[in-house]
Amino acid sequence: MNKTTHSPSPETQAEAMQIARATQKPGQTKEQTKLIAQGIQKGIELYKKQQKAKARERDKFRKKQLKEKTALNTDSGTGSADLHAQTVIRQSPTPWILLLLSWAGFIGWHFIK
């Protein structure tokens, strides 16, 4: 793994120090607070790296989807016709049967009464 030694941004340093001071315990030395701030800073940097990686993955996925969509649109039509033939959805007759039975029951109840 390639490690680079770069200094964190001043905003990250200030944010980490602010959080460390906010959680400071009575009797805690400045050195301890500084060490806590460094740990928080590393956590913030790691979080930012993870978010950047997720954003890159989302962007790659979006570009891939866009490329596939444009490829389907530019096909001669034979490939897309096969795709549409495979996605036939068949509905269940159960709701229709229940609807007819309920109407038949209502009509029968209405004439018996």
C-alpha atoms as one frame of an Amber mdcrd trajectory, in Angstrom:
protein
   0.000   0.000   0.000   1.361   3.395  -0.973   1.321   5.804   1.947   1.808
   9.468   1.373   2.671  11.837   4.137   0.519  14.866   3.574  -0.596  17.364
   6.149  -4.327  17.511   6.752  -6.255  20.619   5.835  -6.431  23.423   8.392
 -10.231  23.033   8.447  -9.905  19.377   9.459  -7.335  20.248  12.123  -9.528
  23.005  13.541 -12.612  20.785  13.526 -10.757  17.961  15.285  -9.374  20.319
  17.935 -12.826  21.827  18.475 -14.343  18.364  19.021 -11.467  17.356  21.321
 -11.922  20.481  23.429 -15.687  19.957  23.589 -15.205  16.452  25.003 -12.320
  17.404  27.284 -12.502  15.967  30.808 -11.527  17.928  33.938  -7.857  17.437
  34.738  -6.975  16.417  31.187  -3.621  17.799  30.028  -3.037  19.710  26.813
  -0.959  16.812  25.502  -3.825  14.386  26.043  -6.226  16.761  24.316  -3.788
  17.086  21.425  -3.543  13.292  21.092  -7.331  12.988  21.124  -7.552  15.702
  18.455  -5.076  13.759  16.296  -7.192  10.628  16.617 -10.336  12.541  15.683
  -8.472  14.101  12.772  -7.464  10.672  11.471 -11.076   9.554  11.784 -12.283
  12.561   9.803  -9.679  11.918   7.096 -10.682   8.260   6.867 -14.352   9.215
   6.633 -13.606  11.691   3.827 -11.597   9.040   1.936 -14.473   6.568   2.230
 -16.981   9.138   1.013 -14.774  10.004  -1.963 -14.472   6.309  -2.845 -18.243
   5.858  -2.610 -18.776   8.921  -4.796 -16.367   7.519  -7.393 -18.205   4.181
  -7.385 -21.580   5.912  -7.753 -20.201   7.971 -10.632 -18.793   4.869 -12.348
 -22.112   3.066 -11.924 -24.051   6.066 -13.257 -21.756   6.336 -16.276 -22.075
   2.603 -16.915 -25.871   2.816 -16.741 -25.844   5.793 -19.108 -23.549   3.971
 -21.529 -25.784   0.873 -21.495 -28.886   3.000 -22.011 -27.380   4.798 -24.988
 -26.166   1.472 -26.390 -29.704   0.060 -26.192 -31.142   3.153 -27.843 -28.668
   3.001 -30.727 -29.219  -0.713 -31.442 -30.860  -1.633 -34.723 -33.934  -2.740
 -32.806 -33.419  -6.510 -32.844 -31.733  -6.608 -29.464 -34.321  -4.394 -27.827
 -37.192  -6.437 -29.303 -35.742  -9.580 -27.711 -35.434  -7.729 -24.416 -39.087
  -6.686 -24.492 -40.235 -10.202 -25.379 -38.549 -11.600 -22.273 -40.142  -9.162
 -19.845 -43.766 -10.279 -20.147 -45.626  -9.998 -16.852 -48.576 -12.275 -16.200
 -51.189 -11.128 -13.731 -52.909 -13.443 -11.330 -56.653 -14.019 -11.936 -57.343
 -14.098  -8.169 -58.274 -10.390  -7.790 -60.737 -10.632 -10.692 -62.344 -13.767
  -9.266 -62.700 -12.106  -5.854 -64.220  -9.017  -7.473 -66.794 -11.079  -9.380
 -67.673 -13.100  -6.282 -68.121  -9.968  -4.185 -70.395  -8.399  -6.822 -72.382
 -11.618  -7.142 -72.761 -11.718  -3.348 -73.867  -8.088  -3.253 -76.429  -8.578
  -6.021 -77.704 -11.785  -4.419 -78.000 -10.106  -1.025 -79.807  -7.129  -2.577
 -82.465  -9.311  -4.310 -83.008 -11.614  -1.304 -83.644  -8.727   1.026
